[in-house]
Amino acid sequence: MLKLISLLEELNYNPQIISISSMPVDQILDTIDNTEIISDTVILQNGDLWRYFDEEQDIFNHPTLSNKTVFLQTLGYTNKKYNNFHYRISFPIFYFDRVIVPDKLPLANNLEYGFSWLAGRFGIDRAILGHSLYTENLLDKIIFSQASPSDSPCTIQRIEEDLADEYGGLSLPNWNAYKNLLPVIHNDDKTPWNSEINFFTTGIYKQTSHPAFKDAYCNIAVESACEEYPYERNINLPVITEKSYKPFSSRQIPLLVGARGHYAYLKDLGFEMMEDLLPSGYDDMHFLQKVDAVVSTVAKGLEFAKDFYFSHLPEIQHNYELVNSDKVDNLILRRIKDII
């Protein structure tokens, strides 16, 4: 947040930070109500998915914030100026905290795996993709880890209520067999899954030598959210976290599963997304369509991934250099400055 605060100070704002991460709207309003605000400028700091777009005005219009300039910070894709006092800004906190990854050669030409995916927590989106890879007998052909369903009882409940409903939206053959397979830790590595995925710094970005980032040509990343579940609601959930930047830093092919417009956002920041890896129109597909596209791509196997990798070395090198420069940092800050 220091760079955002510095930018606002440069523009003659003296911001006070109120953390609202992971709070529902009622709790956000209570937090504001019970906070002594001593500045004319407030940053509502959010380090999590932001899903309350329809209720933003309730937050901005809270009596405690009357006559204050308020910046609602999100991990979304866009900046929005409502008026001269109220702004929603896209500021990926984790990106500014990353460390520079030391220079290394491109990946070797004799790797054992084409694809890797550290699924981590047992979220609904990740459970569905993991199950789809399992039903196509692909899990043993990739570097894969996923936590136990018992770590996420609410997720299990929602999925199995849907499966039990005759008119439910999900069809997951052999669901119990997949569920009972978990947790999966790659190569019998006893490292807890939440340590396995800790790829970059102090807290978020500490680089490790995990095989997922050095022994596979393509790294799959499923964002913290893609669409609101159940998917029939057709609610897009734009969010970008450190997960989407890992393939750039590790010099791998990115295969990202996020909200609609996820690839467009990263391309707009200057990254090469190598969209010829996936079916045309992938970025605008709904989540379940993306699952099918990812499974079909993984099914093409090691030699496909290897050939694709070595035919896209300039793009991979570009992404590596860009993520380790300050160009994206400056672009994000300039866009915020431009709307104020």
C-alpha positions in Angstrom: 0.0 0.0 0.0 3.0 2.3 0.4 3.1 3.2 -3.3 -0.6 3.9 -3.4 -0.3 6.1 -0.3 2.7 7.9 -1.8 0.7 8.6 -5.0 -2.2 10.0 -3.1 0.1 12.2 -1.0 1.7 13.4 -4.2 -1.8 14.5 -5.2 -2.3 16.3 -1.8 -4.4 13.6 -0.1 -3.5 12.4 3.4 -5.2 9.0 3.5 -6.4 7.0 6.5 -6.6 3.3 5.9 -9.6 1.2 7.1 -9.2 -2.6 6.4 -12.4 -4.2 5.0 -10.9 -7.5 3.7 -13.3 -10.4 3.6 -16.0 -8.5 5.3 -19.7 -8.6 4.2 -21.3 -5.2 3.6 -23.0 -5.0 7.0 -19.7 -5.6 8.7 -18.0 -3.0 6.5 -20.7 -0.4 7.5 -20.3 -1.3 11.2 -16.5 -1.0 10.9 -16.8 2.4 9.4 -19.4 3.4 12.0 -17.0 2.4 14.8 -13.9 4.0 13.4 -12.7 7.4 14.4 -11.9 9.1 11.1 -9.4 11.9 11.5 -8.5 12.5 7.8 -10.4 13.9 4.9 -9.4 11.0 2.8 -10.1 7.3 3.4 -8.8 4.2 1.7 -11.0 1.2 2.2 -8.4 -1.5 1.9 -9.4 -4.8 0.4 -7.1 -7.8 -0.2 -9.8 -10.2 -1.2 -12.4 -10.8 -3.8 -14.8 -7.9 -4.1 -18.4 -9.0 -4.9 -20.5 -6.1 -3.6 -20.7 -4.0 -6.7 -24.4 -3.4 -6.2 -23.9 -2.1 -2.7 -21.0 0.2 -3.2 -23.1 3.4 -2.9 -24.3 2.2 0.5 -20.7 2.2 1.6 -19.7 5.5 0.0 -22.8 7.2 1.4 -22.2 6.1 5.0 -22.8 9.2 7.3 -19.3 8.8 8.8 -17.8 9.3 5.4 -19.8 12.4 4.6 -17.6 15.0 2.9 -14.7 12.6 2.7 -12.8 11.5 -0.3 -13.1 7.7 -0.4 -11.0 5.2 -2.4 -12.4 1.7 -2.4 -9.4 -0.5 -3.3 -10.1 -3.8 -5.0 -8.2 -6.6 -6.8 -10.5 -6.2 -9.8 -9.7 -5.2 -13.3 -11.0 -1.6 -13.5 -10.9 1.8 -12.0 -14.1 3.8 -11.7 -14.7 7.4 -10.7 -18.2 8.0 -9.4 -17.7 11.7 -8.6 -15.0 13.9 -7.2 -15.2 12.2 -3.8 -15.8 8.5 -4.6 -13.6 6.1 -6.5 -13.2 2.4 -6.9 -9.5 1.6 -7.8 -7.8 -1.5 -9.1 -4.7 -2.0 -6.9 -3.2 -5.5 -6.6 -1.4 -5.2 -3.2 0.6 -8.4 -3.6 2.1 -7.3 -7.0 3.8 -4.4 -5.4 5.2 -6.6 -2.6 6.8 -9.2 -4.9 10.5 -9.9 -4.9 12.6 -10.0 -8.1 13.2 -13.6 -9.1 16.8 -14.2 -10.0 17.7 -14.7 -13.6 17.6 -18.3 -14.9 17.7 -20.1 -18.2 14.5 -21.3 -19.9 13.2 -24.7 -18.8 15.1 -27.8 -20.0 14.0 -29.8 -23.0 13.6 -33.1 -21.1 11.1 -32.3 -18.4 8.8 -35.1 -17.2 5.6 -33.1 -17.2 3.8 -30.9 -19.6 1.4 -29.3 -17.0 1.4 -28.5 -13.3 -1.4 -27.3 -11.0 -1.2 -26.7 -7.3 -4.9 -26.4 -6.7 -4.5 -25.7 -3.0 -7.7 -25.2 -1.0 -10.8 -27.2 -1.9 -12.8 -24.4 -3.4 -15.8 -25.1 -5.6 -14.2 -24.0 -8.9 -11.0 -26.0 -8.1 -12.9 -29.0 -7.0 -14.8 -29.1 -10.3 -11.7 -28.7 -12.5 -9.8 -31.3 -10.4 -12.7 -33.7 -10.7 -12.8 -33.2 -14.5 -9.1 -33.9 -14.8 -9.6 -37.0 -12.7 -12.5 -38.4 -14.8 -10.3 -38.0 -17.9 -7.5 -39.9 -16.1 -5.1 -36.9 -16.4 -4.1 -36.4 -12.7 -1.2 -38.8 -12.8 0.1 -37.1 -16.0 0.5 -33.7 -14.4 2.1 -32.3 -11.2 -1.0 -31.9 -9.0 -1.9 -31.1 -5.4 -5.2 -30.5 -3.7 -6.3 -30.2 -0.1 -8.7 -32.5 1.7 -12.4 -31.8 1.3 -12.6 -31.9 5.1 -10.8 -28.5 5.1 -13.7 -26.9 3.3 -17.0 -28.4 4.7 -19.1 -25.6 3.3 -17.8 -26.3 -0.2 -18.7 -30.0 0.1 -22.1 -29.2 1.4 -22.9 -26.8 -1.5 -21.7 -29.2 -4.1 -23.4 -32.3 -2.7 -26.7 -30.4 -2.2 -26.5 -29.5 -5.9 -25.7 -33.1 -6.9 -28.6 -34.4 -4.8 -31.1 -32.0 -6.4 -32.8 -33.6 -9.4 -32.8 -30.3 -11.1 -29.3 -29.2 -9.9 -26.9 -27.7 -12.3 -24.0 -30.0 -11.7 -23.2 -33.5 -13.1 -20.1 -35.0 -11.5 -19.7 -38.7 -12.3 -17.7 -40.7 -9.7 -17.7 -37.7 -7.4 -17.3 -39.8 -4.3 -14.3 -41.6 -5.8 -12.6 -38.3 -6.5 -13.5 -36.8 -3.1 -12.0 -39.9 -1.4 -8.8 -39.6 -3.4 -7.9 -36.3 -1.6 -5.7 -34.9 -0.3 -3.2 -35.3 -3.1 0.4 -34.2 -2.5 2.7 -34.4 -5.5 5.4 -37.0 -5.3 4.5 -38.0 -1.7 5.9 -34.6 -0.7 4.8 -34.2 3.0 4.9 -30.4 2.8 1.5 -29.1 3.7 -0.4 -28.0 0.6 -0.6 -24.4 1.8 3.2 -24.2 2.1 3.6 -25.9 -1.3 1.8 -23.0 -3.1 3.7 -20.2 -1.3 5.7 -19.2 -4.3 6.8 -15.6 -4.1 7.8 -13.2 -0.9 7.6 -12.5 2.7 4.2 -13.9 3.3 3.0 -14.1 -0.3 5.9 -14.3 -2.7 8.7 -16.4 -1.3 10.1 -18.5 -4.2 10.5 -22.2 -3.6 12.0 -24.9 -5.7 8.8 -26.9 -5.9 8.6 -29.1 -9.0 5.4 -27.3 -10.2 7.5 -24.3 -11.1 10.5 -26.0 -12.6 9.5 -29.4 -13.9 6.5 -28.6 -16.1 6.2 -26.4 -19.2 2.8 -25.0 -18.5 1.5 -23.8 -15.1 -2.3 -23.9 -14.5 -3.7 -21.3 -12.1 -7.3 -21.1 -11.0 -8.1 -17.7 -9.5 -9.7 -17.1 -6.1 -13.0 -16.7 -7.9 -14.4 -17.0 -11.4 -18.2 -16.9 -11.3 -20.7 -16.8 -8.4 -22.0 -20.3 -7.6 -24.4 -21.7 -8.6 -23.2 -20.8 -12.1 -26.7 -20.3 -13.5 -26.7 -16.9 -11.8 -24.2 -15.7 -14.4 -22.4 -13.4 -12.1 -18.8 -12.7 -13.1 -16.3 -12.2 -10.3 -13.3 -10.3 -11.5 -10.3 -10.8 -9.2 -6.6 -11.1 -9.8 -4.1 -12.4 -7.2 -0.5 -13.6 -7.1 -1.7 -16.9 -8.7 -1.9 -15.4 -12.2 1.6 -14.0 -12.1 3.4 -17.2 -11.1 3.9 -18.6 -14.6 5.5 -15.3 -15.8 8.0 -15.4 -13.0 8.8 -19.1 -13.3 9.2 -18.8 -17.1 6.3 -21.1 -17.9 3.3 -21.1 -20.2 0.4 -19.5 -18.4 -2.9 -21.4 -18.4 -5.2 -19.2 -16.3 -8.8 -19.8 -15.2 -10.4 -16.6 -14.0 -13.4 -14.4 -14.6 -14.4 -13.3 -18.1 -12.0 -10.6 -19.2 -9.1 -12.0 -17.1 -6.8 -12.5 -20.1 -7.8 -9.1 -21.6 -6.8 -7.4 -18.3 -3.3 -9.0 -18.3 -2.8 -8.3 -22.0 -3.7 -4.7 -21.3 -0.9 -4.6 -18.7 1.5 -5.8 -21.4 1.8 -9.5 -20.8 1.8 -12.1 -23.6 -1.0 -14.5 -22.9 -0.2 -17.0 -25.7 -3.9 -17.5 -26.4 -3.2 -19.9 -29.3 -2.8 -22.5 -26.5 -6.5 -22.5 -26.0 -9.7 -22.5 -28.1 -10.7 -19.2 -29.7 -12.8 -17.0 -27.4 -11.6 -18.7 -24.2 -11.4 -15.5 -22.2 -15.1 -14.8 -22.7 -16.2 -18.3 -21.9 -18.2 -19.2 -18.8 -16.4 -21.2 -16.1 -17.7 -24.6 -17.0 -16.8 -24.0 -20.6 -13.3 -23.1 -19.5 -13.0 -26.3 -17.5 -13.7 -28.3 -20.7 -11.1 -26.2 -22.6 -8.4 -26.7 -19.9 -9.1 -30.5 -19.8 -8.9 -30.8 -23.6 -5.6 -28.8 -23.6 -4.0 -30.9 -20.8 -5.1 -34.1 -22.6 -2.8 -33.1 -25.5 0.0 -34.2 -23.3 3.7 -33.6 -22.7 5.0 -33.4 -26.2 2.3 -30.8 -27.2 3.3 -28.7 -24.2 7.0 -29.0 -24.9 6.6 -28.0 -28.6 4.4 -25.1 -27.6 6.9 -23.9 -25.0 9.9 -23.9 -27.3 7.9 -22.2 -30.1 7.0 -19.4 -27.7 10.3 -18.6 -26.0 10.2 -14.9 -27.0 6.8 -14.4 -25.3 7.9 -16.4 -22.2 11.1 -14.3 -21.9 9.0 -11.1 -22.4 6.7 -12.0 -19.5 9.6 -12.9 -17.3 11.3 -9.6 -17.9 8.1 -7.6 -17.5 7.0 -9.1 -14.2 10.5 -8.4 -12.9 10.5 -4.8 -14.0 8.5 -1.8 -12.6 6.6 -1.2 -15.9 3.4 -2.7 -14.7 3.7 -1.0 -11.3 4.0 2.3 -13.0 1.1 1.6 -15.4 -1.3 0.7 -12.5 -0.4 3.8 -10.6 -0.7 6.0 -13.7 -4.1 4.7 -14.4 -5.2 5.5 -10.9 -3.7 9.0 -11.1 -5.5 9.6 -14.5 -8.9 9.1 -13.0 -8.4 11.3 -9.9 
